[in-house]
């Protein structure tokens, strides 16, 4: 019998095995793969429409997967050889571990002087690579089978060759997913540029509270520029979200800010208390909120969010997140591991297994926080080593493959903690030491579980939902 993919669908290998496979089908590429056991993966490689295969020789899991795909029409079955394969039906092996997306700082320069800048862009100590180097990095991303690139900076729109880069990404089949910008240079011409290359990114704009945005961004008129950008994106029906850093000066304007953003059809607002990296080290003593103060801000806002009709998606650090118009919510600080979980198989950070950060100098990092750490120059450079090789061995690989068991081995008190199944170590870099040690418990997450707790959040949210339903 002959088998081949009959509709856009992809599978990308088995867990913890680097080489990935997928069917190419352009803009319909899946965001999250279906991982298969190794035996099933190898069995299905022969289902390419060209080989006569006997499913009875497959592993039990391989036969089950094939039968399921045939029953759903995903795979076509024929007693005769099938016609020539379309491009999206062909399997491609990539010399890389699987990555969904790359978060790429295409410049270290910025026209703002943000008081919390993670990459210390105001001091311009990070580089702006020549276009030839950006082109090389883009080729490496495409070579690894990655399909989505999120663009950030510094301020990415500062680059004079920005259009050339978008043209190159489009030519390599790379989709621009999100553009992170301070909005100062966002205008109709920028949006026209993306349309020219059939790119349809979402935008994430920084917005740090009505009446407070200028202070955190260090530039007079920043709030007026952001307002104009929100208005433009609304007029062009382009998806936009916002990110807000909560601190002592803007903590009382959350409700007004959320409703203001909702009036511009902003999809969602993410809030966080800035991490003590980069520029924020200079201001944290005076302006940072304590964990209890952060919770007080969120505790006061959650009932207001429901009273206002859940006007947009909201994410309050790890405390609370909810979708627009819905009452189902999540608490990201709370995991649900079993008490007897195998910590040697649980990643310390799940996100870094699917997403990579590329710094302004071309180095590959598990996430952006590493780019301002003491060990930033120890991570491999894509200008010196193939990106696929970087994902398979070396310092980047070691960080990504860190397990909760590694944390517990260095911090035995965590292994004995009753909150471990809910905490799972927290954020990998939240309390990374000055010398770059990431095997440090996340004290913010630890504090949440020991002094606030899931019950406190649920009591506030559930009471607000009950009140909403009674109206």
N, C-alpha and C positions, 0 to 999 in steps of 0.2 A: 504494500500500500504506500501511497505517496501523501504527504501532508505539507501544508504551508499556511502561513498566516493569511487570514481572509479579511481582516479588518485591522485598523490601526490599534496595535496593542504591543506592549513591550515587556520583556523580562530581562533582568540584568544580573544574572549570576546568583551565586549562593553567598550567604553571609560569611564574612571573614575570609573570603577568597578574592584576591585582587582583580583578576581579569573579568571584565564585564561584557555582556552581550545585549544588544537591543536591536529592534527593528526600526529602521529610519522611516519616518513619515512626516517630516517637516514640522509645521506649527502645531501638530496634534500630539507632540511628544508628552508622555506622562510626567507629572511632577514627582511622583513617588513610585518607586519600582515595586514589582512583585518579586520577592526573593524566593528562591527555590532551594530545596536540599541539593547537595552536590550531585547525587546520582541522577535525580530528575533533570537537573540542568544539562548534564552531559547527554542524557537520552534525547532531550528535545532539540539539541543541536542538529540532529540528523533529520529533523522535520523541516526540511528546507525546500520541499517541492521537487527536488532533483534526485534524491536518493530513495530507492525502494527499501522500506524499513519494515521490520516485523515487531510490532508492539509487545508481543509475548516475550521478547528478549529484554524488555525494559525492566527496570526496578519497579517494585510495587508503587512507589510514589510517582515514578515517571509515567506509568500507565494511568494512574488516577488523574494526574495533571492533564495528560493528553485527552482522556475521555471527557473531562470537564470542559476543556477548550473546544473540542469538537461539538459537544452538546450545546454550547452557547454560540456556535457559529464563528468563534474566534479563529479556529483552524479548519481549513478545508481538507476533506478526505477524498481520495480518488484511487481507483485501481490502476489508473494509467498515469504516466508522467504528466505533470501539470505544465501549463504554458510558462513562458519566460517570466521571471519574477520582476515585479515593479521595484523601483528603488527602495520604497519604504518596507518591502518584504524581505530585503536582504539583511542577514545578520552581519554585524560588525564587531570585531573584537578590539577593545581598546586597551593600551598598555598602562592601565591606571586602576586604582581602586575607584569605586563608584562615588561620584559627587553629584549632587543635584544642581548646585549653583556656586558661583564665585561672587564674593563681595569685594569689589576691586576699588581701591583708592588710586585713582588715576593721576592724582597730584597731591603734593603735600602743602601746596600754597592755598591761601584763603584771603578774601577781602574783608572778613570779619575778624574780631578779636574776642572770640568766645571765651568766657571765664572758666569753662569746664571742658575745653577742647581735649579730646582723648589723644590726638596725635600732636598736640602742641603746635598747631598750624600758625598761631600768631607769631611765634618765634622763627617760623620758616626753617626749622632745622631738618625737616624732611625734604627729600628731593622732588623734582619734577623731571621725569625721564624724558628723553627725546622720543619723538614719534616712532622711530625705527624700533626702539625697545618695546614700546607699547604694542606694536604690530607683532613682534616676536612672541610676546606674552599671549596675545589673542590667538595666535596660531597654536601655541601650546595648549591653551584651554580647549580649543576645538579638537585638537589631536587626541585629547583624553575623553572625548565623547560627552563633555559637559555642554548643556544646551542653554543655560540661563546665566546671564551676567547682570549683577546689580552694581550700579555705578555710584561711587561716592568720592570724597576727597579727604582733606581740604574742601574746596568748592570746585566741583568738577567742571562747571560751566566756564571757569576761568581759562581753560586751555584754548588757545587759538586754533588748535587742530582738532577740536571736539567733533566737528562734522566728519572729518577724515576717519576718526576712530569709529563713529557710528556706521559709516559706510563699510569699513573693514569688518566689524563685527557682523553686519548683515551679510556680507559676502561669505563669511565663514560659517553661516548658518546659526549664529549665536543670537539668542533673543535677549533684549534688554528688558529685565523684569521690573526693576525699581530704580529710579534716579533719586538720590538723596541730595537735597540742595537747600541752601539758606534762602532761596527765592529771589535774591537781589538781582540776578541776571536772567531770570525766567521771563520770557516774553513770547509773543506770537511767533516770531521768527524761529525760536527754539522748538516750539511745538510743530511748526511746519517742517522743520528739519527731520524730526522723527517720522512724520507722515511720508516724507519723500522716500524713506528707506523702509517703509512698511513696518515700522517698529511702533508698538503700542504700549509703552511702559506706564506703570503707575508712578506717581510722584509721592515722595515723603518730604514734607516741609517741616523744618524746625519751627515751633511756636511755643514760647515759654510764658504764656499767660497775658491776658489783656492788661495793658498798662505796665507790663514788666519785661516784655520781650527785648527791648533795646538794651536794658541793663545787662542781661546775661550774654547777649551777643556782642556787646561792646561797641556798637555802632549806632549813632542817632539815626532815626528814620527806618530802622530795620522792621519794626512792626507795620509801618505803613506799606513797605515793600511786600511783606508777607500777605497783607490784606489784599493788595492788588493781584498777587499771584493766585490766591484762593478764588478771587472773583473771576480771573481769566480762565482758570481750569474749570470752574463751574460752567462758564459760558460755552466752553469747548467740549463739555461733557467728558472730561478726562478724569479718571479715578485719582483721588489724592487722599492721603492720610497725613497725620501730624504726630510729632513727638514732642513731649514737654518734659523738661527737667524740673523737678519739684525741689524747692529750697525755702529758706526762711522768709524770703521777701514775697514770694508768689503763692504761698500755700493757701491763701484765703480766696483765690480767684478761680478755683477749679470749676465750679459749677457754671459760672458766667462764661468761662473760656470754652467749655464743652458745648454749651448751647450756641455760642457764637460760631464755632466751627461747624456744628450741625446745620446752621442756617446757610452755609456755603456747600452743603452736601458732602462734607468731608466724611469719608467712610469710617475712619477710626482714629482714636487718640491713644497713644501709648505714653504712660508716665513712668518715670523712674527717678529715684534719688541718685544723683551722679556718683559714679565710682571715684575713689580717690586716686585717679590716674591723671597724667598730663597736667593741664593748667589748673584743674580743680584742687590740686594739692595746695595751691596758694590761698584758696578761699574757703576751704572746708571748715577750718576752725571757727570762722565767723558766721558762715551761711548754711552749713550743712545741718540737716535735721537729724535728731536722734531716731532710733528705730521706733520708739514709742510715739514720737511726734509725727513720723511718717504714717503710722497706723491711725493716729487720731485724724489726720487729714482724710485718709481713705474711709475710715469709719463714718465720718460725717458726710462724705459725699455719696456713699453707696445708696442710702435712702433717697437722696436727691436725684440720683441717676434714674431710679425706678419711678419716682414721682414725676420726672420729666418725660417719661415714656420711652426710656432707653434710646435716646436720640441718635446714637452712633455706637459703633463698636468701642469698647473701652478695655484697657488693660492697665491695671494699677500694680506695677511691679509684679511680684509673684503672689500678691495678696488676693487679687480678684480680677477676673476677666469675663466679659459678657458680650454677646452679639446684639447688634441693633434690633430693637423691637422684640427681643426674646427675654425670657426669664430664667432659662437654664444658664448656669454660670460655672466657672471653674476656679480652682485655687491652685496655681501652678507651683507654689511652694510644697504642696502636698502630693506625694507619690503614693502608690499603692502596691509596694513590693510586699511579698510574703515574708514572714519572720524568718523562714529558712531559705531565703533566696540565695542563689549561687552568685555571690558578689564578684567572683572571678570572671563572670560572663557579662556583668552589667557595666556598660560604659559609664565613666565618671561624668561625661557630658555627651548627651545624645546628639545635640545639634552639630557639633564639630565633625561628626561622622558623615554628615551630608553636605556641609557647607564649608568653604574655605575663604579666608581673607587674604587678599594680596595687597601688601603695603605699597606705599608710593615709590619705594626703591626696588620693587620687584621681588621681595621676599614673601614666601608662603607661610602663613600663620594659621593656626586652628581657628582663631577669632581675632577681632580687632584689638582687644585689650593687650594681646601679646606685642603689638607693634610699638607700644610705649613702655615696655618692660625692660628690665636690665639685661635680659637675654635676647632682645630683639635682633641683634646682629649675629646671633648664633643660628638662627633659622636659615634654611637654604634659600638661595636666590634662583629664580626661574631663568635669570640671564646667564647662569653658570651651570645649570643642571636641568635635565628634562623634567617637566612637571609630573609626568607619570612616574618617574623614578622617585621623585620627592614624596609622592603619596604612598610608596611601598616600603620605604626604609628611611632611617635617619631620625633626626630630632622631631620633625613635623609628625612623622608616623608614630613615634613613641608617645607624643602628647595626645594624639587622636585616639590611640589604642589604650590609654590609661583607663583602668577599671576601678570600680569602687573598692575592690579588694586591695589595690595599691594604696589608696587613701587610708584604709583601715589598718594596714600593716604598719604605717608610719604614725598613726594616731589611734592607739589601742582603746583610748577612752571612747572613741566613736563606735567601736565595735560593741561596746557594752551599753550603749545608749538606747533607751527604750524607744526613742523617736527615729531610730535609723531607718526602718522600713518606710516611713513617711518623708524623711529628709534625703536619704541616699547621697549625702555629702554636699548637696546644694550646688552652687555655681563654682566651676573649676578655677576661675581667676579672680573671684570677688576679693579674696584675701591673699593673693599671691604675694610672696615676700619680696623684699627689695632685691634679693639676689636671684629671683625668678623661680622659686620653688612653688609649684602649683599643687602639691600634695598637702594642702592646708584646708581645714574645714571652713566652710562659708559661714562666718559668724552672723551675718544677717539672717540667713536661713535658720541657723541654730537658734538665734534669739526668737525668731517667729515661733518655732515649735515649743520652746521651753517657757516663753513668757506671754505669748499671745494665743496661738493655737488655732487649729481649724474651726473648733466650735465657736470661737468668738466671731469669726467672719461669717459663719453660717447663721448665727443668731441674728446678726445685723441684716444680712441679705434676706433671710427667710421672713423676718418680721416686715421688711419693706415690701416683699412680694405679696405677703398675706394682706397687707393694707391696700395694695394696689387691686387685688382681686375683690376686696370688699366694697370698693368704690362703685 
